[in-house]
């Protein structure tokens, strides 16, 4: 830029440099900033002599960005969703925590077709509180971002979901009595009495459905299965809806979500699904073409319309926990300790000082490579029809690769040889979960001081 010679440049770079030169030659004041970006967890300011030279010659201000800074910039939460409702005055109750509080929460009785409307992915429908023709809801689909703070995903084979469908179709008028309803938190709630005191108009800003996600999904699924359902059944059924104004109190939001969930049992995994580190993992892995399913049976809400999911690998939060447990602790208990992984050992694996988020894409891709290479290994030996390879074996190969720096292929060969030797000398019918086998494997690797190629 000192010589202003751009003859050796082409395309966007040339246009960009010429624009900079024009600005620097103008009478306006301009500041040059150089952004140094790294995907390392900790940002280290590089004192490279070339960077220092650039600072001196051009008066650059160097801005350093590492993984932590990038994560702070990336939006962790979905877009804000708002909606409007109109309810009868005899179908609403208000509540304040104390007499001095101006923050009100509400308990409302709503028709389930109204639930379809104000939780739809069509903003126009959500604001149309005076909608009378339910046929206009024909194409309404669930706004999945409303379930971001919900602690569970969709349990497809739940008996509870079947009961919801059965009640809607056979006893729609009793749905209010049989169902626990929905719990909603909102950043702001505005309620105004209208129509000479006969109605209340409510505006919900930035709201989330934190309890009743199963009910909400099932209602939408029932609606989508047949357009006639919203006329014949959903417009006749009513549901209880609790609406709490919680402002930005995330701790309170989490407690409401935890304490009001009682329909299907919630696993330790689902209870951890909304933790900051899990959301960061979801976003970071998505950038690396991996869909990280934080909640049971769910990934649609994290996908953009322009993303083809068929080109992405998918891994559940539970499986990734097992991968980390195998690598960092022990492979022989990775299958049997699913609950403890997300309870007792959660901090050891996902804690701020222990989780190496930048390593997670490689760890997951290695897991899938092990699956592929194991099947190829069996095919080469003529065992391709032996059935599915036990997951426990994949966990052992992860352990051998990361702890002893073995290549995947050599680790598989070594592991299978040692497993056969152990079986021939021991009566243990379940060697893969045996601490004796695991210890024997460690001893053998160390004693042989195996040095193997790292090619995959």
N, C-alpha and C positions, 0 to 999 in steps of 0.2 A: 504493500500500500504506500510505502515511501516513494517508490518510483512511479506509481499509478499505472504500471504496465500490466494490462490484463490479456495480452495477446496469446498467452499460453493457456488460458482458461476457456472453458466451454460450459454451456448449459446453465443450470441454476446457480452454480458456484460463481460463474462469471457475472451473472445478473446481480447476485447478492453483493459481490465485492465492488462492482461499479456503483451500486446504491450506497454502500458505505463511503466510498471515495467522494461521491457527490455531497453526502451529508457533512463529511469532515471539511470539505472546501466551502461550505456555506457559512453564513454569519451566525448560525445557531450553535448553541453549545451542546456537544455530544460527549458521552462517556462510553468507553469501550469496556465490555465485560467478557471474560473468557470463562465458560462453565466447564469445569472438570468433573465428569460424572463417572462413578464407579459402582459396581454392584456388590462391593464389599460391605459387610455389616458395620464396620467402624471406618469412618472417613479419616484417611491419613493425608495430611497436606504434604504433597511431594515437593521437596526442595530441589527439584531437577534444575540444573544450570540453564537449560533451554527455556524453561518456564520463567525463571528469574530474568533472563535476557529479554523475553517478550514483555514482561512487566516494565522493565526499564526503558526499552526502546519506544513502545507504543503507549506507555502510561496505562496499561491494562489493569483492571480490577479483577482478580481471579476469584471465582466463586466455586467452592468445593461442595460436591453433592455425593453422599454415600447412600447406602440402602436405607438407613434410618430416616434421612432427610426426604428421600423419594417417597417412603411410606407415609410420611406426614403430609405430603402434597397430594397424594392420591386420595380420592374420595372413598371413604370406607363404608359410607351408608348410601342406600339407594335414594332416588329422587323423592322429594317431599310430595305426599299425596293428600289432597283435600277433598271434602265432599259436603253436600247439604242434605238435610233430612227435614221432613215435616211430620210431626206426630200429634196425636190427640192429647189434650192436657191430662186426660185420665189414664194415659199410657206412659206417663213419665214421672219419675221421682228424682228429686235433687238431694245432694248430700254435701255438707262441708265438714272438714275435719274438726274445726272449732268455730266458735261464734265470731271470732275476729278475722277469719280467713275470707278472702274474696274469691278464692278458687273453688269452684263447684264441680262435682262429679255427678253423673246421672245413671239411673237405671231405666231402661226403655223397653217397651214391648213393640216389636216390629213384625210386619209381614215378611216372610222369607223372600218374596220376590223383591222387596225393598233392599234386602241384604245383597241380592244379586246385582242390583243397580248400583248401590253406593260403594261396592267393592270391585266394580268392573274395571277393566283396563281402558275404558273410554272416559276421558275426563269430562266430556260433554254430558254423558249420562250421569256421572257422579254429581254434577252440579244441578241436574234437572229434577229438583225435589217435587215438582208438581206433575210428574209423569203419571198419566192415568191409563194409557194404553200399554199394557204389559207386553204386547206383541213387539214393541220397539226394542225389547231386551233380547230379541231372538239371537243376535250375534254377540251378546255380552259374554266376556270371558274374565276369569279372575286376574286381578292385578297382583301378580306374585310378590312384588316388592312389599306388599302390605304384611307379609309373613316373615320379613327379615328378622324381627325381634322374637319371633315365635321359637320356642326351644325345641320343637320337634318338627320333623318332616312328615311326609304322608305315609302312614302305615297301611299299605294297600289291602292287606288281607285281615285287617282288624275286624273282630266281631262287632265292635262298637260302630264301625262305619256301615256294616250291613244292617244294623238295627236302625241307623239313621234313615237309610234308604227305605227300609220296610215301613217305618213310621210315617214317612212322607207320603208313601203311596197308599197305605192301608188305613192310617189313622192321623191324617193331616191336622185335624182339629185338636189332637192331643200332643202334638209335637212340642208345644210350649212346656207342658208338664214333664215330658220324658227327657228333654235335652237340657244340658247345663248352660247352653248358650255361648255367647262370645264375650270376650273381655278386650276392650280397646283402650289404648292410651293415646292421648293427643297432646300436642304442644299447646294448643289453644282450643277452647270450646266457647262458642258464642251461642246463646239461647235467647230468643226473643218471642214473646207472646204475640200472636197475630189472630186475625179473624174474630175479634171481640172476645178474646179469651178462650176460644174453642181449640186453637192449635198452638203448637210451639215449633218455631223454625230453628233448626240447629245447624251451625257451621263447624265442621271439624277440620282443623289445620294440622298438617304433618302427623297423621295418625297411623297407628300400627295395630294389627290384631295379634295380641300376645298369648291369648288362650282361646281355644275353640277352632284352631286351624284345621283340625280333622273335620269338624262340622262344616266349616266354610268351604273347604275343598269338596266335600261330598255333596253339598248343596249345588255348587257349580257343576260338578260332574253329572248330577242328576238332571240339571237344567239342560246341559249340552247333549245328553243322550236322546232327548226328544223335545222338540220345540213346544209341544202341547203340554208338557209337564208344568210349565210356569203358569199356565191358565188353569189346568185341572187340579194341581196340587200345591205348588209353591205360593200362589196367591191366597190359599186357604189356610196355610200353616203360619204360625207365629213363633217368634223366638225372643228370648231374653237377651238383652245386650247391655253390658256394663261399660260405661265410658268414663275414664279417669283422666283428669288434667294433671300431668306430672311434670310439666316444663322440661328441664334438662337434667332431672335427677335420675341418672342411669341406674344407681343402686336401688332406688325405689322401683323403677321399671322392672328390674331383674327379680326383685322380691315378689312383685305382683304376678309376674309370669310363673315363678316357681310355686308360689302358694296356691294359685288358682287352678293349676293343672292337676286333675284327678281322674280323668276318664280312662286313658290308656297309661300304663306305667311308663315312666320316662327313664331311659338308661343314663348312666354316667356320661356316656358319649354325647347324647343330645343336650345334657345340661351344660357341657363345655362348649357346645357348638357356636355360641355367640361371644366367646372370649375374643379379645382384641387380636391375640396371636393367631387364632384360627381364621379370622376374617382376613388378616394380612396374608396368611398362607394361601387362602382361596384366590386372592387377587394376584399374588406373585406367581402362583402356579398357572393361572389362566394366561398370563403373559408368556409363559413357557409351553403353551399348548397342552396343558393338563387341567382337566376339570376335577376340582377337589370338592367332593360331595360332603359338606359339613353336616348335613341333616339327612336322616333316613329317607331314601327314595327321592331325593331332590337335587336338581342342578339347573332347572329351567330358569330360575329367577336370576342367576348370575350370568346367563348367556345373552349376548347382544344379538340382534336380528341378523347381523352380517357375519356371524360366526357359524361355520359348519361343524357341528359337534362330531360328525363322523371322522373328522381329521384330528380329533383330540383324544388323548388317552384319558381314561377316567379312573379315579381312585377314591375310595371312601376314606373318611376321617379315621374310621376304625382300623382299616388296613394299613394306613400310613403310621398309625400308632404302633402297630405290630412290627412294621419295618424298622422304626426307630428303636423299639425295644430289642429287636434281634441284633441290631448293629451295636447299640450302646450297653446293653445289659446281658441278655442271654437268649439264644434261639429256642431252647428246648421248652420254654414256658410261654412263648409268644402267642400260642393258640389258646392256652388255658387261662391266661391272665388278662383277658380283654377288659374286664371291669377294673382291675387294679391298675392297668395301664393308664386309665383316665381318672384314677382316684389316687391311690398311694404313690404311683410313679409319675404322675402327670408333670409335676415340677421338674423332675429329673430329665424328662424328655422334651417338654414344651415350655419350660421356664425361660425367662428372658435371657439368662446367662448360658443356657444349655441348648436352646434351639438355634441351629445354624440355618436360617431360612434360605440363604443363598445356595446351600447344598441340597435342599429338598428336591429340586427337579432331577438332579443326577441320581439321587437315591431312589426315586420312584422309577426313573427310566432304567436303572440297573435292575430293579425288581422285575420289570417286564422283560428285560433281556435274559434274565435267569430263566424265566418261564419258557421263553423261546428256545434257549440253548439246551435246557433240560430235555425238552421234547425231541430236539434234534439228536441229542446224545442217545436217547432210548431208541430212536429210529435207526441210528447207525448200528446199534447192538441187536436189532431185530425185535425190539420190545415195544413197537409202536402201538400194539393192540392191548397193552397191559392196563389201559385205563388212565384215569386222571392222576397226575403226580400230586402227592399230598403237599399242601401248602407248607407244612412243617419243614419239608426239604428245602424249599425256597428260602426260608428264614435261616437255615443253617448255612446256605451258600452265601447269603448276605453277610453273615457273621464272619465266615472264613475270608471273604474278599476284603472286608473293611478292617478286620483286626490283624490279619496276617498278610495282607496285600497280595492275595492270590488272584490270578485271572479267573474269570467265571468258568471257563472250560476245564482248567486244571483243578479248580475247587470241586466241581461236580465229580470228576473222575476220582479224586482223592477221597471225597466223602462217600461215594458208593462203595469203594474198596473197603474202607474202614467200617462201614455199616454192615457189609457182608461178613467181615471178620468178626465183628461183635456178635452178630446173630449166630454164627457157628460155634461160638465159645460161651454163649450165655442163653439162659432159658427165658429171659425177659421178652415178653410178647409185644411190648410197646417201647422199643429202644429210642424212638425219636423224642420222647418226653422224659427219657431217663437221664438223670444227672450223671450217672456213672458213664454212660456213653459220651455225653458232652465232655466230661473231664478227660476221658480216654482220648477223644479227638484232639483236645488241646495239648495233651502230653505228647501225642504222636507228632503233631505239627512242629512243636518246639524241639523235640529230640532229633528229628530229621533235618531241622534247619532248612526247610524247603525253600528253594529259590526258583520261582517259576515266572514265565513270561506274563506280561500284563495285557497281552493282546486278547481281544474278546472274540 
